[in-house]
Amino acid sequence: MFKKILIANRGEIAMRILRTCKEMGIKTVAVYSTADKDSLHVRFADEAVCIGPAMSKDSYLKIPNIIAAAEITNADAIHPGYGFLSENANFSRICAKNNIKFIGATPEQIEKMGDKANAKATMKAAGVPCVPGSEGLIDSYEDALRIAKETGYPVMIKATAGGGGKGMRAVWKEEDLKEHWDSAIHEAIAAFGNGGMYMEKLIEEPRHIEIQIAGDQYGKACHLSERDCSIQRRNQKLVEETPSPFMTDVLRNEMGDAAVKAAEFIGYEGVGTIEFLVDKHRNFYFMEMNTRIQVEHPITEQVIDYDLIKEQILLAAGTPIQGKNHFPKLHSIECRINAEDPYNDFRPSPGKIQGLNIPGGHGVRMDTHVYSGYTIPSNYDSMIAKLITTAQTRDEAIAKMKRALDEFYIEGIKTTIPFHRQLMDDPEFLAGNYTTKFMETFVMSKDYEMQ
């Protein structure tokens, strides 16, 4: 087992990793930017190293600085969390060259599944259902026009290096294709330095349902059931739950089997997620693979009583998995609490937290790095907490979430708490009748402004 793990991340995920390491008796090293010098992960780690100024490119994305921090503290492993360098094949490769274990996928697996067009071709070869569309990258607009006609409108243009909804465009008719094609390429180049595009049939009324998987170094994999991530705004997840209210036992088994097949086909090492689009007829199609821990992993932990961060560390240390699939025993919901103003188009709201009351009680879990007096920097993602409730049934989990949100008080900044409280009263959400298009018609009510 590792003796000391450097946590190459910040915020709540750094705290989440740190806690499991301490429970396993593993020493921890926190790295931080100058903007994060007062963060909790810096305070609670065994050692802490400043790796640069506030900008991510000069700190959390600066590979030489992170490797240097690992070397001077004698860390024998690095946990990248999610985001930043967690799916960077070059970082994984550099860690190996420096005899530091990267707690995650191998460089080859990251490269194979990180490029969306390549990932789709790989999944087709594995026999996993994929959305109809282009075979690999599209070389020109003329090819895009031809493929769109063959696939049939509507279609979705996607950047192969995409993420966070950037470089994606829905095209409903041929006369709009050129404009969306050009703008998607321009956005992808600006965001990722890569203008490669592919095209898929646009699945109407889709659910975004993902399967959590784990694979060991010996070619075996298992799944840990599904999460429904369909409540999204601009392709960014807001709420997740498991089990999905749309799921059936037959569909769960089919999707779980497909996810395990995908993981074992590439010999996947570590924990990861196979993400699917599911249409209204419950046909499912591979969308992408995330070769890292997911933001929403706590709800899976809650319903199967399983520490996924601990599993990551064990798998990285060479422990074989039992090969047993896991199915939800309870129901769990996660609300992402962002420092954003839901009454002002979810505009970011950084600043100092002047007052804070964190909810508690049976079945309530809070993953966060903030405290009263903490200043939320403007340099990073706006998520400041994850509120998770777990109960025997979906109705009970929602009732618990309502109560917890009513207790959740943050003064000094705007947050998405009012949005989540309103969502928990929404008739369509309560009925489980939602798709990835839910937020397109959702309107914030002033009734929740002061809650």
N, C-alpha and C positions, 0 to 999 in steps of 0.2 A: 504494500500500500504506500501511497505517496506520503512524504513527511511534511511537505509544505507546498501549498497551492497559492499561486498568484491569481488574483481575480481581476481580469482585464476588462473591467466594466465599472459602472457607477449606479447610483440610484437604488431602487428597490431590488433589482435583480442581484446587485452586489451584496446587499444585506441578506437576501435569500440564500445565496451560495455560502456566504460566511457562516450562517447559522448551522447549515448541515455539516460543513467542515468541522466546526467546533464540536458538534455532537459525535462526529466520527474520530475525534482526537487528532485532527490534522491542523497544523499551524497555517495561518493565513497571512497573505501580503495584500494590502490594498494599494492600488495606484489611483492617483487623483490629479485633476487639473487645478490650477490656481483658483478657479471658480468653485471648486468642490472641497476646499480645504476644511470646511466646517461640516461636511457630510458625515452621517452616522457610520458608514462603512469605514471611513478613515479612523473614526474614534474607536471602533470595536475590533478592528483587525489587530493581529499580533504585531505587525509592522506595516508601515505606510511609506510610499515613495511618491513624491511629486514628479509627474512625467511631462509637464509643460503647461503652457497658457490655456486660456479658456476654450479657444477654438478646437473642435474635435480633431481637425487635421493636424494640429500641432501637439496633441496629447493622446487621446484615446485611439486615434488612428495611426499614431506614430510608432511603427513596428520597432525600429531600433531602440527607442526609449523604453518600450515595454520589455524587450529582451534584456536590455541592460539592467532594468529593475529586477528581473528574475535572477540574473546572474549575481548581482551584488547581495541579494538576500538568500541565495542558494535555494531558490524554489525549484522543485523537480517537476512541477506540472503547472499548466496555465488553464484556467477555466474562462472562456470568453463570454459567457452569458448569452444574450441575444443582441442583435444589432451590431454596430461597430465592426469588429474583426471576426465575428463568430462564424461567418461563411466565406472567409477569405482564404483561398487555397494557398496563396503565397505565405501567409502567416503560419498556417498549419505546417507547411514545408520547412519554414525557417525554424520553427520550434523544434522539429525533428532533427535538423542539422545541428542544433545547439544542445541536443540531448535533454530537451524539455518536452514532456508529454503534453500534447494538445488534447484537451478533454473535449473531444468532438469527432467529427468525421475525418477521414483521411483526405489529403489534398486531391487525390484522384476522384473520390466520391463527390467532393464539393464541386470540382470542375464539371463532372458529368451531370450533376443535378442542378447546379447553380445557373447554368445556361438553359433557359426555358425551352428553346427549340431542341437542344440536344437531349434534355430530360424527357421531352415528349417522345422523341424517337426511341430512347431507351425503354420507356414504359410500353410502347407499342411492341417492341421486341420481347418484352417480358410477358406480354399477353394481358396487360392492364387496359381497360377501356379508356380511350382518349377522345377528346372533342374533334370532330371532323375539321380539316383545314389544311394548311400548307404542310408540305413535307420539308421541314427545316426552314432556314431563313429564306426570305424573298429578296431576289436580286434587284428588282426594279419595280417602278410603278406599273409598268405594263404587265408584269407577272402578277402583281397584286390584283389588278383589274380582272385578269383571266381567272385567278383562283377564287376571287369573290363571286364571279359568275357561276363557276362550277360548284362552289359550296352553297350558294344561295344566300341572299340577304335575309336578316341582318347578320353582319360579321363583326368581329372584334379584332382590331389591330393591336398587337402587343410588342413591346420592346423585349428582346431576348434577355437583356440585363436588367429588366425592370424590377420594381419594388415600390410599395407605397402608392400604387395607382399611377405612377409617372410613365409616360410613353404608351398609354392605353387610350384607345378611341373606339367607341361604338359607331358603326356606320350602318344606317338603315336603308339607304338607297344609293345607286351608282353615282349620281351627280354630286354626292358629297364626299366620295372616296378620296379624290385628289387632295382636297383641302385638309382632311383629317390625316391622310398619309404623310403629308409634308410637316404638319404641326407635331405629329407623334415622333417623327424622326428628330426634329429640332429639339423637342423636349428631352428625348432620350440621350442625345449627344450632350446636352447641357447638364443633365443629372448624372449620367453614368460614363460619359466619354465613349459611348458605344451606340451607334444608330441602327444596329441590326434589328430587323422586324420579322415577325411571323404573323400568321392570321388564323383565326379559329371561327367556327360557327358560333354566333351569339346565342347562348342558351337563355331562353325567355323564362321568366318566373323562377329563377334558380335559387336553390339553397346552397350556402357555402358550408360544407360539412367535412371535417378533417378527422383522420384516424391517427392516433398517437401510436408510434411503433418504437421498438427497442431491438437492437441487434448487437451480437457479441463479435469477438475477433475470430470466431470459428465458423462463421457462415450461418448461424441460427438467428432467427428473429421471432418476435411475437408482437401482438398488438394489445393496446390497452383501451380499446373502444373509441368512441367518437366524441367530438365536440361540435356543436352548432354555432357557427360564427357569422350568421347571416345579417345581424344588425350591424350595418357598416355605414360610414359616411365618407364619401370619396375614397372608397376602397380601404379605409382604415377601420378596423374592428372597434366596436364600442362596448358590446355585451356578448358574452359567450355562455353557453349552458351545456350540460350533459346530464342525462341523455338528451338527444334531440327530440323535441315533441313531434317531429316529422318521421322519426325512425320507426321501422318495424324490425322484428327479430330476424326475418329473412334478409332484409336489406343490410342490417348490421353484420350478419355473418358474411354476406357477399362482399361488402366493402372491407371488412376486416381481413378476409382471405386475400383480396386483391392487394391490400397494403402490405401484408406479410410477403406475398409473392414479389412485390416490387422491391422490398428491402433485401430479401434473400437473393434476388437476381443480381444486384450490384454488390452483394456481400457487405451490406451496410453495418458500420460500427458506431455504436452510441445510441442516443435517443434522437428521434426526429419525427417529422409529421408528413404524412401523405395527404395532400389537400385535394378535395373533389368538388366539382359542381354537380348538383343533383337536380334534375328537372322535375316538373310537377307530376310526372308519371313515375317518379322514383328510378329513372335511369341515371346512372352516375358516370362521370367522366373525370379522368385525371386532370388536374389543373397545374400543380407544381409540388415540389418537395422542399421542405425546410430542413436543412441538415444541422439543426441546433435545437436547443430548448425553446419553447414558445412562451410568449407573454402569458397566455391563458392556461399554462400547465397546472396551476393549483386546483382547478375544478376536477381534473382527472385524478389528482392526488386525493381529493376529498372523497370521491365516490368509490374508490377502490382501495383506500388506505395504503398509499404507495408513495414513497419519497423519490421523485424523479431525478432530483439533483444527486441524491445518494446513488441511484442506479447509474447515472452518467459516470460518476467517479469510479464505481465498481467495474463497469464495463471497460473504462479506459485503463484500469489496472489489470485487465485480463481475466476478470471473473466471467465465467460462462452464464448465460441466462438459462432459466429452467425450461424455456420454450412454451410456457403456458400463457394462453390468451386470457385477458381480464375483461370482465363486464361490470357495468355500474350496478352498485347495490343501493345507492341513494341518488338524490338529485341535487345538483349544485349549479349555482349561477354566479358569474363574475361581472361586476361593473367596473370599467376602467374609469377612474377618477382623474380627469385632466385639469390642469390649470388653464381653463378656457372659459369664455363667456358664451353660454348657449343661446343667450338672447341677442348676441351680436355676431352671428355667423360663426360661432365657435372660435372667436379671435383669441389668440394666446394671452394669458394674464399672468406673467411672471411678477415677482415681488415678494415682500416679506409677509410671512404668516404671523399674524398678531394674536390669534387665538385659535385653539384647536381642541375639539373633543372627538375622540375616536370611539366608534361604537364597539360593543362587546356582547357577551352573552353566549349561550349555547348555540352552536352551529354558525357562528360568525367568525370569519378570519379576515385579518387585514394585513396585506403586504405593502409596506411603505418605507420610505426613508426620511419622511418629513417630521418636523416637530415644531412646537410653538417657538417662534423666534427665528426659524430657518428661512433663508432667502432663496427663493426659487430662481435660478439663473435663466437667462433668456437664450442661452447657447444650445440647449438640448431639447429633446422630445418633451412635450408638455405633460406626459403622464406622471402623476405624483403618488398614486396609490391604486391598489386593486382591492375592492371590497368583495368578499366571497361569502355566500351563505349556502348552507347545506342542510337538507332535511330529508325525511322519508319520501315525500312527494313533491312534485313541481309546485303545486298550490302552496304548500307549506314553505318551500324555499322562497317563493315570491313574497309571501306574507312576512317572512323573516327579513327579506331585503328591504321591504317598505319600512319596517320598524328600524332597521339599522341605518337606512338613509336619513330617517327623521332624527336620529341621534347624532348623525355626522355633521359636525359644525366646524367650518374653517372661516376665519375672519382675516381680512386684509387682501384677499385675492378673489377673483371669480373662479368658480369651478363648475364641472358638469353634474354636480349633485342634483340640481333641479331637473335636468333632463332625465336622469335615471329615475327620479321619483315619479315623474310624469309617465315615463315608459311603463313603470310597474302598475299603472292604472289603465293603460291603454287596452281597449277591448280586443283588438287584433293580436296584440302580444300575449294577453292573458289566454287567448284561445289557441296560441301557437301558430297563428296564421300570418307568418311573415316570411319575406324573401330578402335578397340583397337589395331590393328596390324600396324597402320599407321607408327609409329616411327621405326619399324623394317627395313624399306627401306628408311627412310628419311636421307639425307646426307647434312650436313651443307656446304653452299657455302661461299667462301672467299669474295664474292661480298658484303656481309652484315657485314663483320668483323668490319668495322669502323663506322657503323651506330649505 
